[in-house]
Amino acid sequence: MEQIEHKFVEVEGGLKIHVADIGTGDKVLLFLHGFPEIWYSWRHQMVSLSKSGYRAIAVDYRGYGLSDPPPRTEDATYANIVGDLVAILDFLGIPKVVLVGKDWGSFVASWFVVLHPDRAVGLVTMGIPFMIPGASPAGSPPPEGVYTSRWREPGRAEADFGRLDAKTVVRNVYILFSGSELPTAAENQEVMDLVDPSTPLPPWFSEEDLEAYGALYQKSGFQTALKIPYRSFEEKPDLPITELTVKIPSLLIMGSKDYCLKFPGMEYYINNMVKEFVPGLETVYLAEGTHFVQEQLPGEVNQLVLSFLKARIWP
């Protein structure tokens, strides 16, 4: 971890975006986090891949972690975030990367590869397949009590989270998202109430890890994190559906126990539809994997990514 360098890159609007960087050379992977994660969620992959000769870069999106928030929450969009990523790559002099996205970071990676196909040589997603919110086919909306439905309602998550400190919010979400069922609250219940305070953290997530996340969300708050992704599901790129095909080598890593498989239509989309958009997709299921496969099973995930890079990107 101490070998990881930290820097800030100024992007449009004068925002300073936090970048974690390790390794050298022109074989570069750009890691894109989900929620409630930040750059730190990729720590195992960054160190391991750098030792194998790759350069690994992870960011905190605008409004997340150590990065500046936009002056207006409305300026936290997929288009803005992809623009920030391009600006970072330009600043660092990196022409092409392999995108690695987890959770809604897979949405960001999906946006990037369709808007800037000339900058991507490979795509890896975890927990969520290639998908453009509002454009890719999906199932019916989840029930009202599911966390995504609750958190897209302005003010509701703010009130729910506001009862707790940032560290406890992250703790609760990690516990909820490590399960195999969709986190769903009853009619007169809030999402944070689903977690018994005596429930231990997952065994692969330490108190030290929680401190790192808690400190960063204490700084940033949750305002941007609620705007994107949870209140941005309808945003989609101004491209015809025929231009959403991804022609680069791609890998999807799913935990067989990932609760995301319980979203309406998700398994059908993975098994029957996603290859219409990503014909070169390879899908791997990890039998004991949950939603946080890259933190839960870093050795297995690192080996899958490394094998993919060696076989299909940089033989």
Secondary structure, 3 states (H helix, E strand, C coil): CCCCEEEEEECHHHCEEEEEEECCCCCEEEEECCCCCCHHHHHHHHHHHHHCCCEEEEECCCCCCCCCCCCCHHHCCHHHHHHHHHHHHHHHCCCCEEEEEECCHHHHHHHHHHHCHHHEEEEEEECCCCCCCCCCCCCCCCCCCEHHHHHCCCCHHHHHHHCCCHHHHHHHHHHHHCCCCCCECCCCCCHHHHCCCCCCCCCCCCHHHHHHHHHHHHHHCCHHHHHHHHCCCCCCCCCCHHHHCCCCCEEEEEECCCHHHHCCCHHHHHHHHHHHHCCCEEEEEECCCCCCHHHHCHHHHHHHHHHHHHHHHCC
